[in-house]
């Protein structure tokens, strides 16, 4: 039993030491925030408790990782640059999967800013973000514990699950499934409310949509 515990502890320690972490804090007066998630496996969007944007980037298989900023025409942009370790295992694995970096980021944005997220294969999560959000990705799993502001999501394939209350809803999936409160719909679902101007729009080709409104 003791030897098993030691082995487990060593495995956890090795994983921790291999992971590299970069964090940055920046302030901007721009209301529009653009985030490129290319290079990441997982991305978490949260609200910061201050007027600063807080970013944490973590990656296991990376020689060097950077968080890059730029600002143009009142749009503040965030990008991630990761240089992978070219080990024999990674070279072999690249024929199996493109995800070699095991990288994920947490970005905390002040309330009231508009956020646009771009990406390829990326998993996105958010709890109770306050601020308009637009998402454009190719494939991934998206999880929103509670959507409270205008949200526009566009993706080719994957799944999305979200909790929504008192919002206008427009859902479309060409070849996937739509499930709202345990009821299935084909291709389209719409719901209009009279006492709110907040809107959720989800558009996908092969994606599966799970929505809770109660």
Long-range contacts (C-beta under 8 A, 24 or more apart in sequence): 15-60, 18-60, 18-61, 19-58, 19-59, 19-60, 20-58, 20-59, 20-60, 20-62, 20-65, 21-56, 21-57, 21-58, 22-56, 22-57, 22-58, 22-65, 22-66, 22-67, 23-54, 23-55, 23-56, 23-57, 24-54, 24-55, 24-67, 25-52, 25-53, 25-54, 25-55, 26-52, 26-53, 26-55, 26-69, 27-51, 27-52, 27-53, 28-53, 28-71, 28-76, 30-71, 30-74, 30-75, 30-76, 30-113, 31-74, 31-112, 31-113, 31-114, 32-74, 32-75, 32-76, 32-113, 32-114, 32-116, 33-75, 33-76, 33-77, 33-78, 33-109, 33-113, 33-114, 33-115, 33-116, 34-75, 34-76, 34-77, 34-78, 34-115, 34-116, 34-118, 35-77, 35-78, 35-79, 35-107, 35-115, 35-116, 35-117, 35-118, 36-77, 36-78, 36-79, 36-80, 36-118, 36-119, 37-80, 37-105, 37-117, 37-118, 37-119, 37-120, 37-122, 37-124, 37-137, 38-79, 38-80, 38-118, 38-119, 38-120, 39-80, 39-81, 39-82, 39-101, 39-103, 40-80, 40-101, 40-103, 40-104, 40-105, 40-119, 40-122, 41-99, 41-101, 41-102, 41-103, 41-104, 41-121, 41-122, 41-123, 42-103, 42-104, 42-105, 42-122, 42-123, 42-124, 42-125, 43-104, 43-105, 43-106, 43-107, 43-117, 43-119, 43-122, 43-123, 43-124, 43-125, 44-104, 44-105, 44-106, 44-107, 44-124, 44-125, 44-126, 45-107, 45-109, 45-115, 45-117, 45-124, 45-125, 45-126, 45-129, 45-133, 46-106, 46-107, 46-108, 46-109, 46-126, 46-127, 46-129, 47-108, 47-109, 47-110, 47-111, 47-128, 47-129, 47-130, 47-131, 48-108, 48-109, 48-110, 49-108, 50-110, 51-110, 52-110, 53-78, 53-107, 53-108, 53-109, 53-110, 54-106, 54-107, 54-108, 55-105, 55-106, 55-107, 55-108, 56-105, 56-106, 56-107, 57-103, 57-104, 57-105, 58-103, 58-104, 58-105, 59-101, 59-102, 59-103, 59-104, 60-101, 60-102, 60-103, 61-85, 61-87, 61-90, 61-100, 61-101, 61-102, 62-101, 62-103, 65-103, 78-107, 80-105, 147-200, 148-198, 149-198, 150-198, 150-199, 150-200, 151-199, 151-200, 151-201, 152-201, 153-201, 153-202, 153-203, 153-204, 154-202, 154-203, 154-204, 155-204, 155-207, 156-204, 156-205, 156-206, 156-207, 157-204, 157-205, 157-206, 157-207, 158-204, 158-207, 158-208, 159-207, 159-208, 159-209, 159-210, 160-202, 160-204, 160-207, 160-208, 160-209, 160-210, 161-210, 161-211, 162-200, 162-210, 162-211, 162-212, 163-211, 163-212, 163-213, 164-200, 164-211, 164-212, 164-213, 165-213, 165-214, 166-193, 166-195, 166-196, 166-198, 167-193, 167-196, 167-198, 167-199, 167-200, 168-192, 168-193, 168-196, 168-197, 168-198, 168-199, 168-200, 169-199, 169-200, 169-201, 169-211, 169-213, 170-199, 170-200, 170-201, 170-202, 171-201, 171-202, 171-209, 171-211, 172-202, 172-203, 172-204, 173-202, 173-204, 173-205, 173-206, 173-207, 173-208, 173-209, 174-204, 174-205, 174-206, 175-205, 175-206, 176-204, 176-205, 176-206, 176-207, 176-208, 176-209, 177-208, 177-209, 178-208, 178-209, 178-211, 179-208, 179-209, 179-210, 179-211, 180-209, 180-211, 180-212, 180-213, 181-211, 181-212, 181-213, 181-214
